[in-house]
Amino acid sequence: MEKYIIIIGGGILQVPAVEVAHSMGLKVCLMDMSEDAPAMKLADKKYLVSTKDIDKAVEKAKEFAKTHNVAGVYTQGCDVELTVAKIAEALNLPGINVESANDCNNKIRMRERLAKFNVPGPKFAYANNYEEAILKAEEIGYPLVVKSTDNSASRGVRIIQNKNELLAACQESQKYSFYDKRILLEELLVGEEYSVDTVVYENILYPAGISDREFDYSKEFAVQTGSVTPSRLPEEIQEKMYKLMADAAKAMGIDKGAFKGDLILCNGEPKIIEITARLSGGFDSQYRKPYSFGINLIKATIDIAIGNKLDFRDLIPKWVKYTKTVCPFPKPGKIISIEGLEELKQTKGVKQIILNVKPGDIVESCKHCANRVGYVIICAETYEKMKELEEKVLNILKINTEAV
């Protein structure tokens, strides 16, 4: 029988996962609540199921497995590790245990588990409501960060300076939480942020690339404006980060598969902002790290997910080039025109142009990473050439809006 892999999530970040699975000779059964999700048209079998409806996803996976040879279940760039783990458990497939997946998916549980093992991170507390949050915020001290408990892409995350901003931040947090409506409050750590990809195989953590994250700190929302690979950090700092990720994987009980962290460097010492049992999003693991290093993180982690031996050639860098995800930020309003797309397509070093908007769409003020309007992925031989290319891209691409 043909081997299938069940992939949870049909968003644009899953398109490379479907393509890689097909290149490996696997058929793809894909689950997503939207029939129009970008990866859906590439799937061999589709189920219209919310990636967060775990019981329904498990039910459909069991139904599918009765008549098909399912080799594994997988996701990447999508915070559904709990759904993946539940399906893996139900079908007796390779995967991390459900408790570890739940602790990665739930930020409060993650903070508690890391703290138990003395893995460095911010001071934190949680509250069930605004009234409790007032007291907890005073204990931590302002400024601080308020977060949703179980969402991603900075949804429900707000940096606040004082008590007057707390109520709106709590409401934003609970709006974006799925299963757990508790409010997470964290100390505001100051420093540069980094995205760290790793792959765990037979309880050993292997480095898979660090990217320098760029943020707009001028507003109360945490919006990433770009990401650069490879990191320009000194080698000894990168080694500290991988050591910290290994400690975190051990603490969280992650013994196999992808393990990604968002880290911050405070006075020369890394601390963990967040971790998740998947590869990085933002087209980092999907496109940029392959362009930067010639590695194939998706294939490596699919191999683990279907019980194959890890092919270490997928993790060994073959070259070093500089890549970046460049994000345009047009003024809020109605898009009246988009200029420069054809010129961009002909520009050397521009690898992908991914726009989520078109003329006539309304652009709102960017409050989290998921409502960025688009991405241009660029690649150059040196950091300096990459910066020149970035400036060129932003000069060519014009998303013109008018007030509404």
N, C-alpha and C positions, 0 to 999 in steps of 0.2 A: 504494500500500500504506500501511496505518497505520504511523505512526512509533512505535517503541518506545525506551524508555530502560531500560537495565539498572541496577538499583539494588542495591548490595551491602550487606547487613545488613537485618534485619527487625525490629529493636528499636523501642521506643516513640518514639525520636527520629527514626526514619525515617517514621513516620506522616505528619507534615507534608510530607515530601519527596514521598511518593506522592500526597498530595492536591494539592500544587502542580503536580506533573507532569501530573496529570489535568486540572487547570484550564487548562493550556497546550495541551491537545489531544493529549497523549502517552499511549500505553499503557505499562504498567510490567511489566517482567520482573524479579522479585525473587529474590535468592539468600540463603538463610539455612539453617542446619542444623536449626532448630526449626520444625516445621509450625505450632506455636502462637504463634510470634512475632507481636506486635501488628500489624505492617504487612502480614503475609502475607495476611490476609483481604481487604485492599484491592487486592492485586496482580492483574493480568490474566493473568500467567503466573508459575509458581513453580518453583524448583529447590531441592531440599533438599540444600544444599551448605554446608559450613563456610566462613565468610568468610575463614578463615585457610588453607584448602586451595587454594592458588593454582592449582596445576596442574589440579585438578578444576574449579575455577571457570572457568578459561580454556577448558577442554575443553567445558563446557556452553555457554559463551557462543558459541563457534565453531559448535556444533551448532545453537543457536537462530538464529544469524545466517544460516544456510543457507536458512531458510524465512521469515524475518521481516526487516523493514526496521529495522535498529538504528541510531539516530541518535547515541547516546552512552552512556557508562557513568558512574555517579555514586555518591557516598556523602556523608553529612554526620552529624556527631556520632558517628562510628564510625571507629576507627583501622585502616582497611583501604585506605589510599591505595596500598599496593604492589599489592594485588589489583586495584584499579581501573586502575592504570597498566599492569599486565601485560595486562589485557583490552583496554584502549585500544590498546596496541601491537599485539596480535594481530589486532584487527579494523580497524586503521588509523583509529581514532576520535580526536577531540580529547582531549588530556590532557597531563600533565607527563611528562617522560621517566622511565624506570624507575629509573635511578640516583638521581635526585632524590627519588623516592618512597621508595626504600629508605633513603636517608639521613635522611629525615623520620621514617620508621617505626622505625628503629633508633636508640636514644638515644645509644649510643656513637659510631656513625657521624655522627650529628647534631652531637655535641659536637666531634668531630675536625674536621668540615668548617667549623663556625662559628669554631673556634679558628684554623684556617688563614687565615681572612679577618679575624681580629682583631675578631670580633663579641663584645661583652661578655657574659660568663656566669660561672658558678662555676668554681673550680679543680676538676679531675676526674681520675679514673684508673679503670682497670677491672682486674678480676682474673678468672682462670679458675676459682678455687676459694677456699675459706676461708683456706687457708694463704697464698696470694698476697694475699688481701684484708687480712690482718693487716699486711703490709708497706706496702701502698698506703695503708691508713688512717692509718698513722703518718706517711706523707709529707704527706697532706692535713691531718691534725690533727683531733682531736675538739673539739666535736660535729660530726657529719657526717650526710649522707643516703645511704642505700643504696637502690638502685632496681633493678627488673627492666629488662631491656634493651629489650623490645619489647611492652609492654602499656600500658594507659591507665587513666584513672579512679582513679589513685593505687594501683592494685593492685601489690603487691610493694614499696611504698615505706615505708621506716621511718626515723625520726630516731633516732640513737643517740648516747649520751653518752660511752661508753667501750668498751674492748675486750671487756668482759664481755658486751656486748649484740650483738657483731658476728656471732657464729655464727648466732643465730636470725634476724638480719636477712639474712644471706646465703642461708639456707635459704628464707626468705620470698621473696626476690628471684628465685631460680631456680625456685621453684614456679610463679610467675606469668609466666615468660618462655615464648615460643612457639618461635621458631626459633633464638635466640641465648641460650645459657645463661651467658654471661659476666655478671659482677656489676659494676654501675656504682656508683662511689662519688663523691660530690660534696661540696664545701664547703657547709656550711649557711649560706646567705645569710639575713640578718635584714632584714626589712622587710615592707611591705604588698604583697599580690599582686593582679594584674590580668589579666583575660582580654581579649585584643585581637583583634577580628575585622577582617580586611581582604579585599579582592578584588583580584586581579591580572588585568589585561587589557592585552594587547599590551605586556607587560613594564613596565607602570606600576602601582604599588600605590595603591589607593584606600582611604581610611578607611571602616570599617563599624561603628564603635562599640566603646567600652571599658567593661568592667564591673568593679566593685570586688568582689573575692573575699573571703569571710570564712571563716576556718579555726578549728578547735579545736586549739590547740597544747598542751593540757594532757597529751596522751598521746604515745606514740612514733609513732603512725600519722598520716598527713596526710589528714585528713578535712575536706572543705569543708562548711561548715554553711549557707552562703547565698551569694547573689550579687546585686548591685544594679546597675541600669542607669538612667541614664547614670552614668559615673564622676563623682565630685566633685573630681577632680584639677584643678589649675590648667591653663589652656589650654596654657601653654608646656611643661608636663610631658607632656601628651598628645601634643603635636607631637613631642617627643623620642621618645616611644614609637613613633609611626608611622614616624619616621625610622629607628629601630632595626629595625623590622619590614621596612622597605624594604631596608636593608642585609642583613638575614637572608635575604630572598627572593632577592636577587642572589647571595649566597653559596651558597644551596642550589639555585640554578638553577630557581627557580619562575617561570615566565613567564606562567602563566594559572591561573584558578580561585581557589578559596578558599585562604586562608593565615592560620592562627590561631596566636597565641602566648600563652603564659602568662609574664608578665613580673613582675619584682619591683623595687621602688624602694628602692635602697640609698643613703642619704645624698644624696638628690635626683637620682640617676642610675639610669636603668632598665637592667636586665640580663635576659637571656633564661633562663628556667627550662626551657621546652620549646616546641617549635613543631611544627605538623602541617599537612599539606596538605588541610585540610577546614575546615568551619565549626565553631564552638564547640558543645559539648554542654550538658548541664544545662538545657535548654529556653531557653537564652540566645538563640541565633540563630533558633531555631525559633519561639518565641513572644514572649520579652521584648523583644527589639530591635524587632520589628514593633509591639508595643504602645507602646514608648517613643518610637519615631521615625517610625512609619508606613512603614518600609522593608521590602523583600522580598529578603532575602539568598539564600533558596533559589531563587527564580525567577532572580535574577541569575546565580547559579553554575550552574544548570541550562542557562540560555541559553549560557553559555560551553562547557559540557560537550557540547552538541549542535551547536556550531559557529555559533550565532547571534551577531549583534552584541549587545554589552552595552547594555541599556537603562538609561541612567544615572538615569532617574527611580526605578528600584528602589533606588538608593543614597542619594538625596537626602532628608534628614530633612524631614518635613512638620509635625512638632510635637515637643515634648519633654514626656514624662511619666516618672514614676519607677516602676520595676517591680522586683520582687524574687522570687527563688525561696526560699521559706521551707521549711525541712526540720524535721519533728518527729523527736525522738530519744527514743523510749520506753526504759524500763529493759529490759535483757535478760530474756528469759523467754518464757512462752507467752502469746499475746494472748488475753485473755478477753473484751474488748469494745472497740469503736471508737465513740466518741460525738461528736456535733456535726456530722456530715456534712451532714445536711439544712439545718441552720442556716447552715453555711458556703456552701452552694449559693445561699442567698438573700442572702448578705452582699455589699453593693455593693463593687466593686473586686476581688473574688475572680474571677479569670479561668479558672483550671484547678485541679482537684483530682486529683492522680494518686497513687494508693496502690498499692504493690506487695505489700501484706500484707492478711490477713483474719483474723478470729477463728479461733483454733486453730493459727495459724502460730507458729513459734519465732523470736524476735528475738534475734540474737547481738550481742555488743559490736561496734560499727562500726569496722572496720579499714581500709576504703577507701570511695571515693565510690560504687562500684557496689552496695554493700549497704545504702545508705540506704533507709529503709522507704517514703518517699514525698515528695511535693513539693506545695506550694500556691503557685501563681503569682498575685501580686497586683499591682495597678496603681493609682496615685493621681496627682493633679495636682501635688503637691509632695512633697519628701522627708519633711517633717514628717508629712504626712497618711499617707504610706506607712508610716512607723514606727509610727504609731498603729494602722494596719490590721494590721501584722505582729503587734503585741501582742494585738490582738483575735483574730486567727486562732489563735495559740498558746494562748489561753485557751479558745477554743471547741473545738478539736480535741483529743480525749483518746484516746490509745491505751493502754489499760490492760493490764498484764501481771502474771503471777504467776510466781514462781520455779519452775524445773523441776529 
